[in-house]
């Protein structure tokens, strides 16, 4: 079984200039996990649970890919609304 990334952000709209916290909770898979976040505004992170601040209002498509030490991957995506 591969790593499964369950990604979450805040359900409520956030304000520009205020950090948004994200969480990736892998399940299954083998060994250690690596993370590749894309925040929809050209920014990225390799942290499991990053925080990101958006500077401009809009709706952003956020995605995370989780890879386990066996090379299996899983991805999750969702939209974040910034006021």
Secondary structure, 3 states (H helix, E strand, C coil): CCCEEEEECCCCCECCCCEEECEEEEECCCCCEEEEEECCCCCEECCCCCEEECCCCEEEEEEEEEEECCCCEEEEEEEEEEC
